[in-house]
Amino acid sequence: MKKLVLAVALVGMGSLAMAQQTPPQDKEGRRAEMHQKFQEKEREHLDKMQKDLNLNQSQVAQIKALHEKRKAEMKADFDKNKDRRQARMQEMKAKRERMDADMKQILTPQQYDKWQADRKAKMEQRKMAMKDKGMKGGKMHRPMKTAGPDRN
């Protein structure tokens, strides 16, 4: 009985989480905000490097140009592989749907519902773990290791 109540609660929580997804028009605003935050973090990182490494203006300009070049290369690689990535996602989606259909044939309706609830709960746990580790939203920054008088 406890397991049934837990499963129903998890399904309810999962459906509430799905209902709270941001509408498409709000995504553009969030994207612009994230882009602005990213640029701010880049400036802060460059300022910290300049201070920690005692860089002159020429070095700062060269590092900034190097970062821009690397960013452009990464974007080009990302765009180049977009079709392959989308095809892979479609393939994975089809495999999930096939497995879902097979499980539905094997399990009783109650077992299937419990299996679905467990899967959703695990997905939420993974999502929260990723968020806690800083993999989504913002990366965790470690202090730069610079050679100093106490390090040799």
N, C-alpha and C positions, 0 to 999 in steps of 0.2 A: 504494500500500500504506500509506504514511504517513497519507494522508487517511482511509482506512478505519479504521485504528487510532485516529486522533483522533476520528472520528465515534463509534466504539464507546465510547471513553472518555467522551465528552461525554454520550452516552445513559446510560451507567452513573452518571455524576455527577448527572445530572438525576433519575434514578429514586431515588438515595439522598437527594437534597434533598427530593423529594416525600414520601418515607417518614418524614422527620423533622418533619413538621408537627405542631403541638401538638394534643393531644386536646381535645375540646370542653369537658370539665370544667376543664381548666387555663386555658382562655381567660378564664373569669370572674375567676380570681385575677390573671391578667395585666392584665385590664381594670381591676380595682380598684387594682392597683399603678400602672398608667399614670395613672389619675385622681388618685391621691395625689401622684405626681410632678408632674403638671400644676398642681395646686393649690399645691404648694411653689414651683414656678417662678413662678407668678403672684405669690405673696407676696414672693419675692425681687425680682421686677421692680418691684413697688410700693414696696418698701423702697429700692431703688436710685433710683427716681424721686424719692422723698421726700428722699433725701440729695442727689442731684444738683441738684434744682430747689429745694431748701430749702422743701418744702411744709409747711403747717401741718396739724393733725389734721382740720380741716374740709375742706380740699382733698383730703386722702387719702381721706376718707369719700366725697366726691363722685365722685372718680375711680373708687373701688371700685364705687360704685353704677352709674356709667356703664358700667364693664366688665361688670357683672352684667347690665345691661339689654341691652347689645350681644350678650352670650353667649346670652341668652334669645331675642333676635330671630334670631340665626343658627340656633339649634336649631329654632325654629319654621319658618324657611325650609327647613331641611334636612328636617324631617318633612313639610312641605307638598309637597316635590318628590320624596318617596320613591317614589311609584307611577310617576312619569314616569322616574325614574332606573332603577328595576327593569325597566321596559318597554324602555328603551334598552339595558340590559345584555343582556336576552333577545334583542333584535334583533341586537346585535353578535355574540352567541354563535351565533345561527342563520347569520349571514353567514360566520363563521369555519368552521362545520361544512360549509356549502355549498362554500366554497373548498377545504377539506380533501378533500371528496369529489371535486371536479373535478380537483384535483391528483393524487389517487390514480388517476384514470382516465387522466390524461395521462402520468404518470411510470411508469417501471419500478419494481418493488418495491425494488430497491437505491437508485434515485434518490429514491424517496419516503422511505425510511428516512433517507437523508442529509439530505434537505430538512427532515424533522422534527427531526433532531438539530441542524441549523443554527439552526432557529427557536428551539428550547429554549435553545441556547447564547446566542443574541442576547437572549432574554428574561432570562436570568440576568445578562448583562452590563448590561442596562438596570436591573435590580433593584439590582445592586451600585452602579451609578453613582448611582442615586437615594439609596441609603443613604449613600454617600460625600458627597453634596451636602447631606445632612441633611434630605432630604425625608420620610424615614420615621424614626420613633423619636424624633426631637427636632430642633427647628429650631435653626439656627445663629443666635446672637444677636450683633448688632453693638453696639459701645458707643454710647450715646446721644450725639447731638451737642447740646451745650448751649452757649449763648453765654457766653463768658468773656472775661477781659481780653485773651487772645491772639487772639480771633476777632471780626472785625467785618465 
